């Protein structure tokens, strides 16, 4: 009987994270959050995963104690954020640990910025190819004085080929798109290339804003729209 017994692995019952997991966790740490439905594009962009396979990935992360997933907006899927343990797995720096005041509803914008990042990386903007991304978190760390002075904080900054840099603004509601319209002249003084990220129902209004901007011959500032 002893000879036939199957020996249990020393790590049986424990979750082991692989390199793909760690890369994804670092990405979520940088961006702040991700919608569960976008994880497929993050972890396996060239080999589509089924919905069940994505759920399995998230369950494994939850079991490891590095993420929490919760429904916030209908039709968006669950919002996935790092736990304190997950953040510490990436960085021990206290400035990098997510602040307690970052609520799930505030993290929705972070997840939308993450979706925009994945889409721009995959599909580009106009004829520009993405070469790099500076997250809101990283921008705040690198521009503490500007943030403290009340300057506009981008939801992301895209570095394209040919050295072109675009500032990302997530306008996921009509109210936020209206706010962008009011802020645009001031934003252009620091960021002459702005990318407005909007849901399909706001695309027409956003493109009208682009047309108005393009008709202004007094400025060379540029506004582009990315539809989520």
Secondary structure, DSSP 8 states (H G I E B T S, - for coil): -TTT-----TTTT-----HHHHHHHHHHHHHS-EEGGGHHHHH-TTS---HHHHHHHHHHHHHHTSEEEEE-STTT-EEEEE-HHHHHHH---GGGS--TT--HHHHHHHHHHHHHHHHHHHH-BTTB-EEEEEEHHHHHHH-HHHHHTT----SEEEEEGGG-EEEEEE--SHHHHHHHHHHHHHHHHH-SEEEEEE-GGGHHHHHHHHHHHHT-TT---EEEEEE-
